[in-house]
Amino acid sequence: MITFSHVTKSYNGKRKAVDDLHLTVNGGEVFGFLGPNGAGKTTTIKMLTGITDIDEGSIEINGYNITSDSMKAKRSFGYVPDSPDMFLRLKGLEYLNFMGDIYKVPKSLRQERISSLASAFDLESALGDHIQSYSHGMRQKVMVMGALLHDPDVWILDEPLTGLDPKAAFELKKMMRDHANKGKTVFFSTHGLDVVEKLCDRVAIINKGQIVLTGTMDEIKGNFHQDDSLEKLFLEITKNE
Ligand SMILES: Nc1ncnc2c1ncn2[C@@H]1O[C@H](COP(=O)(O)OP(=O)(O)OP(=O)(O)O)[C@@H](O)[C@H]1O
């Protein structure tokens, strides 16, 4: 479960990148976080993961405050950043072992999870190569593997499907669904409206730092003409006058 309580953030004292964000994401949900470029999605996720300080308000992950109880909060989630271009000098397997060490995943369990994730993502033969030599999609896959290695309760994924080939995207979406079906939490940002429609239990739409709509797809569509596509609704909701 994730709780945002009146969270606000500005950069350099300028316009608020996130403005009074108030939202609960429940266990058992795949929750989509949608918004146009510059809306505040990554800023929200950076505050949620403790990378960026919060100016006002608070965030709890599984009941742990990310600011005052940060170690416990951080242990309970896995995070995939929006750019997978990290740890380029490490080999895939070195990176995964590094993540396994950080999260104290026992060696035998680690081996089992790496094998199963690598097989799902068709990455077995690349794990001995440097991440630098990987394609964007392969880097994305290894970041997802690293984030999920300690089997965290809460998944926080910043545009996780970008750059994935259809098989990997299918596998990841299935994993997200399965994780939520176990009562766990999946929170992800995306620009993919069709993904949201097919995969999410609930969505929030953010525009200019403020949540403009939250609900199930049916609830959101209920506010408009039922026949409208999500794309049309999204454009209507986020149009900047
Ligand atoms: N480090 C930073 N310094 C100053 N301004 C920033 C910084 N990071 C983000 N911003 C500003 O904050 C606002 C929100 O940006 P953010 O990256 O959170 O949006 P986003 O919804 O993730 O966008 P995108 O879909 O393009 O990734 C934007 O106006 C952006 O220019």
The ligand as an SDF file (V2000), in Angstrom:
LIG
                    3D

 31 33  0  0  0  0  0  0  0  0999 V2000
   15.7990   18.5150  -11.6140 N   0  0  0  0  0  0  0  0  0  0  0  0
   14.9000   19.4110  -12.0020 C   0  0  0  0  0  0  0  0  0  0  0  0
   15.1540   20.7450  -11.8830 N   0  0  0  0  0  0  0  0  0  0  0  0
   14.2380   21.6710  -12.2380 C   0  0  0  0  0  0  0  0  0  0  0  0
   13.0220   21.3690  -12.7520 N   0  0  0  0  0  0  0  0  0  0  0  0
   12.7110   20.0570  -12.8910 C   0  0  0  0  0  0  0  0  0  0  0  0
   13.6260   19.0240  -12.5360 C   0  0  0  0  0  0  0  0  0  0  0  0
   13.0290   17.8290  -12.7720 N   0  0  0  0  0  0  0  0  0  0  0  0
   11.7950   18.1200  -13.2640 C   0  0  0  0  0  0  0  0  0  0  0  0
   11.6130   19.4500  -13.3490 N   0  0  0  0  0  0  0  0  0  0  0  0
   10.3780   20.1280  -13.8050 C   0  0  0  0  0  0  0  0  0  0  0  0
    9.3000   19.6300  -13.0380 O   0  0  0  0  0  0  0  0  0  0  0  0
    8.1500   19.4360  -13.8590 C   0  0  0  0  0  0  0  0  0  0  0  0
    7.7040   17.9790  -13.7470 C   0  0  0  0  0  0  0  0  0  0  0  0
    8.6900   17.1530  -14.3830 O   0  0  0  0  0  0  0  0  0  0  0  0
    8.6480   15.5470  -14.3000 P   0  0  0  0  0  0  0  0  0  0  0  0
    9.9480   15.0520  -14.8660 O   0  0  0  0  0  0  0  0  0  0  0  0
    8.2640   15.1450  -12.9540 O   0  0  0  0  0  0  0  0  0  0  0  0
    7.4560   15.2380  -15.3300 O   0  0  0  0  0  0  0  0  0  0  0  0
    6.9930   13.8690  -16.0170 P   0  0  0  0  0  0  0  0  0  0  0  0
    5.5020   13.8240  -15.8650 O   0  0  0  0  0  0  0  0  0  0  0  0
    7.7500   12.7400  -15.4660 O   0  0  0  0  0  0  0  0  0  0  0  0
    7.3520   14.1100  -17.5370 O   0  0  0  0  0  0  0  0  0  0  0  0
    7.7560   13.0700  -18.7340 P   0  0  0  0  0  0  0  0  0  0  0  0
    6.5060   12.3560  -19.1030 O   0  0  0  0  0  0  0  0  0  0  0  0
    8.2140   14.0080  -19.8070 O   0  0  0  0  0  0  0  0  0  0  0  0
    8.8550   12.1800  -18.2240 O   0  0  0  0  0  0  0  0  0  0  0  0
    8.5350   19.8730  -15.2620 C   0  0  0  0  0  0  0  0  0  0  0  0
    8.1170   21.2010  -15.4420 O   0  0  0  0  0  0  0  0  0  0  0  0
   10.0570   19.7790  -15.2690 C   0  0  0  0  0  0  0  0  0  0  0  0
   10.6150   20.7150  -16.1550 O   0  0  0  0  0  0  0  0  0  0  0  0
  1  2  1  0
  2  3  1  0
  2  7  2  0
  3  4  2  0
  4  5  1  0
  5  6  2  0
  6  7  1  0
  6 10  1  0
  7  8  1  0
  8  9  2  0
  9 10  1  0
 10 11  1  0
 11 12  1  0
 11 30  1  0
 12 13  1  0
 13 14  1  0
 13 28  1  0
 14 15  1  0
 15 16  1  0
 16 17  2  0
 16 18  1  0
 16 19  1  0
 19 20  1  0
 20 21  2  0
 20 22  1  0
 20 23  1  0
 23 24  1  0
 24 25  2  0
 24 26  1  0
 24 27  1  0
 28 29  1  0
 28 30  1  0
 30 31  1  0
M  END
$$$$
